[in-house]
Every structure is written in C-alpha cells, then in structure tokens.
Amino acid sequence: MDGACCGPGYASSAEAIRAPREKLLYTIAIYTGTGIQKPDYLATVDADPDSPTCSQVIHRLEMPAIGDELHHLRRPADQG
C-alpha cells in the first residue's frame, strides 16, 4: 500500500507522536446484544481538549436499517 489514500501516515511512532493531536475521532457504535432495536451508527467524537464538548459524541450517522451490522464492515479489498 502506498499510503496515498489514508491520511498523512508516519514513518515511525516517534514521528506520529510529534504530529498535531487529532481533534475528531470516528468510531462505530453498535447495539448488538443490548436489546435496543435501533440502527447502528458511525459516531464522531470531539477529541479537542480545548472544546466544551471534548469527549462527547457530536454527530451520529445512523445506518439505514436495523441489523446493518457495522461490526462486519470490510474494505472492498477484503471482500472476495
């Protein structure tokens, strides 16, 4: 992989540590096993320590249907 599509990339851990801190984090939020019947969602989390909403989910992108199973999401290259 040439790294051209996936962000800055870093040559080493030390280089990554010197990079600017991320201000947003993205993660999946799933309801599997909770008994809650709602669609899973992609959560955007504020990671800026100077922000009043730091550590909070600031946006949810809900999947279109219940049971879309984000935990089974794969990159196109992984599908076969």
DRENNU-496483 format. One record per residue (C-alpha): residue in one letter; x, y, z. Coordinates in nm, 4 decimals, m for minus. Layout:
{"A"; {X; Y; Z}}
...
//
This chain:
{"M"; {0.0000; 0.0000; 0.0000}}
{"D"; {0.1418; 0.3393; m0.0922}}
{"G"; {m0.0420; 0.5359; 0.1814}}
{"A"; {m0.1743; 0.7937; m0.0657}}
{"C"; {m0.5374; 0.7366; 0.0294}}
{"C"; {m0.5302; 0.7029; 0.4036}}
{"G"; {m0.4205; 1.0245; 0.5677}}
{"P"; {m0.0765; 1.1529; 0.6476}}
{"G"; {0.0867; 0.8267; 0.7533}}
{"Y"; {0.4025; 0.8333; 0.9600}}
{"A"; {0.7422; 0.6744; 0.9105}}
{"S"; {0.7740; 0.5880; 1.2802}}
{"S"; {0.5925; 0.6040; 1.6127}}
{"A"; {0.8183; 0.8908; 1.7189}}
{"E"; {0.7140; 1.0898; 1.4115}}
{"A"; {0.3459; 1.0232; 1.4890}}
{"I"; {0.3910; 1.1428; 1.8479}}
{"R"; {0.5319; 1.4744; 1.7224}}
{"A"; {0.2352; 1.5270; 1.4875}}
{"P"; {m0.0550; 1.7564; 1.5779}}
{"R"; {m0.3145; 1.5984; 1.8031}}
{"E"; {m0.6335; 1.4732; 1.6390}}
{"K"; {m0.9409; 1.6837; 1.7132}}
{"L"; {m1.2028; 1.4379; 1.5887}}
{"L"; {m1.2343; 1.0628; 1.6302}}
{"Y"; {m1.4638; 0.8311; 1.4363}}
{"T"; {m1.5918; 0.5022; 1.5699}}
{"I"; {m1.8768; 0.2640; 1.5133}}
{"A"; {m2.1494; 0.2305; 1.7733}}
{"I"; {m2.3412; m0.0946; 1.7697}}
{"Y"; {m2.6464; m0.2120; 1.9583}}
{"T"; {m2.5793; m0.5856; 1.9144}}
{"G"; {m2.6631; m0.7712; 2.2347}}
{"T"; {m2.8164; m0.4704; 2.4097}}
{"G"; {m3.1806; m0.5417; 2.3338}}
{"I"; {m3.2126; m0.1936; 2.1820}}
{"Q"; {m3.3846; m0.2055; 1.8427}}
{"K"; {m3.2247; 0.0903; 1.6654}}
{"P"; {m2.9864; 0.1156; 1.3696}}
{"D"; {m2.6122; 0.1102; 1.4429}}
{"Y"; {m2.4312; 0.4373; 1.3747}}
{"L"; {m2.0978; 0.5984; 1.2992}}
{"A"; {m2.0116; 0.8321; 1.5874}}
{"T"; {m1.7989; 1.1461; 1.5575}}
{"V"; {m1.6323; 1.2199; 1.8916}}
{"D"; {m1.4842; 1.5579; 1.9848}}
{"A"; {m1.1235; 1.4986; 2.0979}}
{"D"; {m1.0144; 1.8623; 2.1235}}
{"P"; {m0.9160; 1.9253; 2.4875}}
{"D"; {m0.9980; 2.2966; 2.4478}}
{"S"; {m1.3526; 2.2285; 2.3297}}
{"P"; {m1.6531; 2.2441; 2.5645}}
{"T"; {m1.7797; 1.9196; 2.4074}}
{"C"; {m1.4494; 1.7296; 2.4434}}
{"S"; {m1.5053; 1.3517; 2.4818}}
{"Q"; {m1.8676; 1.3767; 2.3678}}
{"V"; {m2.0347; 1.2306; 2.0607}}
{"I"; {m2.1017; 1.5388; 1.8481}}
{"H"; {m2.2624; 1.3668; 1.5494}}
{"R"; {m2.4276; 1.0343; 1.4692}}
{"L"; {m2.4635; 0.8944; 1.1195}}
{"E"; {m2.7280; 0.6267; 1.1538}}
{"M"; {m2.7338; 0.3320; 0.9204}}
{"P"; {m3.0467; 0.2965; 0.7096}}
{"A"; {m3.1836; m0.0129; 0.8825}}
{"I"; {m3.1688; m0.2180; 1.1991}}
{"G"; {m2.9257; m0.5064; 1.1612}}
{"D"; {m2.6880; m0.3464; 0.9091}}
{"E"; {m2.4070; m0.4944; 1.1217}}
{"L"; {m2.1329; m0.2319; 1.1140}}
{"H"; {m1.9142; m0.4735; 1.3102}}
{"H"; {m1.8919; m0.6811; 0.9887}}
{"L"; {m1.7835; m0.3870; 0.7742}}
{"R"; {m1.4912; m0.4713; 0.5457}}
{"R"; {m1.2814; m0.2796; 0.2964}}
{"P"; {m1.3522; m0.3680; m0.0704}}
{"A"; {m1.0093; m0.5355; m0.0991}}
{"D"; {m1.1083; m0.7728; 0.1860}}
{"Q"; {m1.4224; m0.8917; 0.0138}}
{"G"; {m1.3983; m1.1961; m0.2005}}
//
